[in-house]
Amino acid sequence: MNQPPAETVRTDAEPPVPSPRSAVIAIAITAVAVLAVGLTIAWLRSGGAAEPASQGTELPETVEVPDLTLTATDGEPFPLVERLRGPVTLLYFGYLNCPDACPITMDVLSRALATRAAPVRDQVQVVFVTTDPDRDRPTDIRRYLDQFDKSFIGLTATPEDLAMLQNSLLSPVAVPERPDADGDYLVGHATAVYVFTPDGIARERYPFGTRQADWERIIGDYVDA
């Protein structure tokens, strides 16, 4: 989980004007970051045949879906007890301004599901719960998820309910970092995908970096075609 940056001392002095060399360095760093994300996506899609298959981590104890009601992107209540029972649910905590783990995970899950036959896909739902409810509006969450799969479910919640949900899954509670001068900030959050079986019980979570080929296998293990 990302850690909040160390506190810095602010002064009223004018900020230094960046030199041309600093600008070039900043552009280079950005380019390297973009390249790294692209390579990660390509590796996860490919299945990384040279590496062992990703394994889930068994939760310290089984977790029953909590009796909480969140809000769906259409503004309607989303009672977890009712809606997380029946299909296999892949639940992920993320946010729209996430630069890497969130879009990569959504992309890999969407591609893995796209390889499954309709009878299998129909038994699986992907649920994205925002960890940044102050900025992530329901309509924006819907637009974001539609880029990956229109069937993906987007949820928002009060900070209190969000913390309760994360605590119930034995997950670290997401922490916003200190905003920069423009008010922008990152959110440190867990990046695992939690799997609920049709009985509404979570027993495993799968880490960020689980490849598309592994998700295809995992979905097959959980779903009876």
C-alpha positions in Angstrom: 0.0 0.0 0.0 1.3 3.4 -0.9 2.6 5.4 2.1 1.7 9.1 2.6 4.7 11.3 1.6 6.9 12.8 4.3 5.7 16.3 5.5 7.5 19.2 3.8 7.9 22.7 5.1 6.1 25.3 3.0 7.2 28.9 2.8 5.8 32.0 1.2 8.8 32.4 -1.0 8.3 32.2 -4.7 8.9 28.7 -6.0 12.0 28.3 -8.2 11.5 28.4 -11.9 12.3 24.9 -13.3 15.3 24.8 -15.6 15.1 23.4 -19.1 17.2 20.4 -17.8 14.7 19.8 -15.0 11.8 19.8 -17.6 13.7 17.3 -19.7 14.2 15.0 -16.7 10.5 15.3 -15.8 9.5 14.3 -19.3 11.9 11.4 -19.3 10.6 10.1 -16.0 7.0 10.3 -17.2 7.9 8.5 -20.4 9.6 5.7 -18.4 6.6 5.4 -16.2 4.2 5.1 -19.2 6.5 2.5 -20.7 6.6 0.5 -17.5 2.8 0.4 -17.3 2.6 -0.6 -20.9 5.1 -3.5 -20.4 3.2 -4.6 -17.3 -0.1 -4.7 -19.2 1.5 -6.6 -22.1 3.1 -9.2 -19.7 -0.1 -9.7 -17.8 -2.1 -10.2 -21.0 0.5 -12.6 -22.4 0.3 -14.9 -19.4 4.0 -14.7 -18.7 4.6 -18.3 -19.7 8.1 -18.3 -18.1 6.8 -17.6 -14.6 4.8 -19.9 -12.3 1.0 -19.4 -12.2 -0.2 -16.7 -9.7 -1.7 -18.2 -6.6 -4.4 -16.8 -4.4 -3.8 -16.0 -0.7 -6.1 -17.7 1.7 -7.7 -15.2 4.0 -6.9 -15.6 7.7 -10.6 -16.5 8.2 -13.5 -16.9 5.9 -15.5 -13.6 5.4 -19.2 -13.5 5.0 -20.5 -10.7 2.9 -21.2 -7.8 5.3 -24.7 -6.4 5.7 -24.0 -3.0 4.1 -25.8 -1.1 1.4 -23.6 0.9 -1.0 -24.7 3.0 -4.0 -24.5 1.9 -7.6 -23.6 4.1 -10.5 -27.3 4.5 -11.4 -27.9 6.0 -8.0 -29.8 3.0 -6.7 -29.0 1.2 -3.4 -26.9 -1.9 -3.7 -27.4 -4.2 -0.8 -24.3 -6.4 -0.6 -26.0 -9.3 1.1 -28.5 -9.7 -1.7 -26.3 -8.8 -4.7 -23.1 -10.7 -3.8 -24.9 -14.0 -3.5 -25.6 -16.1 -6.5 -22.8 -15.3 -8.9 -19.1 -15.5 -8.3 -18.0 -12.0 -7.4 -14.6 -10.5 -8.1 -14.4 -7.5 -5.8 -11.7 -4.8 -6.2 -11.1 -1.5 -4.3 -9.8 1.3 -6.6 -10.2 4.8 -7.8 -10.5 6.7 -11.0 -7.2 8.7 -10.7 -5.2 5.6 -10.0 -2.3 5.6 -12.5 -1.4 1.9 -12.7 -2.9 -0.9 -10.6 -6.6 -0.1 -11.1 -6.7 0.2 -14.9 -4.3 -2.7 -15.3 -6.5 -5.0 -13.1 -9.7 -3.9 -14.8 -8.2 -4.5 -18.2 -6.8 -8.0 -17.3 -10.1 -9.1 -15.8 -12.1 -7.9 -18.8 -9.9 -9.8 -21.2 -9.9 -12.9 -19.1 -13.7 -12.9 -19.0 -13.9 -12.2 -22.7 -12.3 -15.6 -23.4 -14.9 -17.5 -21.4 -18.1 -18.8 -23.0 -21.3 -17.0 -22.2 -22.6 -19.6 -19.7 -19.4 -19.0 -17.6 -19.4 -15.2 -18.0 -23.0 -15.0 -16.9 -22.0 -16.6 -13.5 -19.3 -14.0 -12.8 -19.6 -10.3 -11.8 -16.8 -7.8 -11.3 -17.5 -5.2 -8.6 -15.3 -2.1 -8.4 -15.6 -0.1 -5.1 -14.2 3.4 -5.2 -11.7 4.3 -2.5 -12.0 7.9 -3.4 -15.7 8.7 -2.9 -15.1 12.5 -2.6 -13.9 12.7 -6.2 -15.3 9.7 -8.0 -18.9 10.6 -9.0 -21.1 7.7 -9.9 -21.5 8.8 -13.5 -17.7 9.0 -13.9 -17.3 5.6 -12.4 -19.8 4.2 -14.9 -17.9 5.9 -17.8 -14.6 4.6 -16.5 -15.8 1.0 -16.2 -17.5 1.0 -19.6 -14.0 1.3 -21.2 -13.3 -2.2 -20.0 -16.7 -4.0 -19.7 -20.2 -2.6 -19.6 -21.2 -5.4 -17.2 -18.7 -4.3 -14.5 -20.5 -3.0 -11.4 -19.3 0.3 -9.9 -20.1 1.2 -6.3 -19.5 4.2 -4.1 -20.1 4.6 -0.3 -19.8 6.9 2.6 -16.3 6.9 4.1 -17.7 5.1 7.1 -19.3 2.3 5.1 -16.2 2.0 2.9 -14.0 1.6 6.0 -16.4 -1.0 7.4 -16.3 -3.0 4.1 -12.5 -3.0 4.0 -12.2 -3.9 7.6 -14.7 -6.8 7.1 -12.4 -8.2 4.3 -9.3 -7.8 6.6 -8.0 -5.3 4.1 -6.0 -2.1 4.9 -8.3 0.9 4.8 -7.4 3.2 1.9 -5.5 6.4 2.8 -5.5 9.6 0.7 -2.0 11.1 0.3 -1.3 14.8 0.9 -2.6 16.9 -1.9 -0.1 18.7 -4.1 -0.2 22.4 -5.0 -3.0 21.8 -7.5 -5.1 19.8 -5.1 -4.4 16.4 -6.8 -3.5 13.4 -4.7 -3.1 9.6 -4.9 -4.8 7.1 -2.7 -2.9 4.3 -1.0 -5.2 1.2 -1.2 -5.1 -2.6 -1.3 -4.7 -3.9 -4.8 -5.9 -7.5 -4.4 -9.0 -8.9 -5.9 -11.3 -10.6 -3.4 -13.3 -13.6 -4.6 -16.8 -14.3 -3.2 -18.3 -17.6 -4.0 -22.0 -17.9 -4.7 -22.8 -18.5 -1.1 -21.5 -14.9 -0.3 -18.3 -16.1 1.4 -14.8 -14.8 0.6 -12.0 -17.2 1.3 -9.2 -16.0 -1.1 -7.7 -12.9 -2.6 -5.5 -12.7 -5.6 -2.7 -10.1 -5.8 -2.0 -7.4 -8.3 0.1 -9.0 -11.0 -2.2 -12.0 -11.5 -2.0 -12.7 -15.2 -4.8 -13.0 -17.7 -4.1 -16.7 -18.3 -4.3 -17.3 -14.5 -7.6 -15.4 -14.2 -9.0 -17.6 -17.0 -8.0 -20.7 -14.9 -9.2 -19.1 -11.7 -12.6 -18.3 -13.2 -12.8 -21.9 -14.5 -12.0 -23.2 -11.0 -14.8 -21.2 -9.4 -17.5 -21.5 -12.0 -19.3 -24.7 -13.1 -19.8 -24.3 -16.8 
